[in-house]
Amino acid sequence: MSSFSKWDRDAYRKRVGADEAARRRGAIMAEQWGYQLAEEASSNYWPTSVDTC
């Protein structure tokens, strides 16, 4: 990590607070993980028949 990135991260934590920064990071990670899972699931899905409802 560059020193600028560390400085920027530290300034962000001071601005929003360590707990809020951790909460936001967790929310972003969960959203990205959800998108990744959705992409993997959709690429593995190939319907073998037409669903009728």
Summary of the structure (lengths in Angstrom):
residues: 53
radius of gyration: 19.3
end to end distance: 52.9
largest distance: 57.8
contacts: 85
relative contact order: 0.07
helix: 77%
strand: 0%
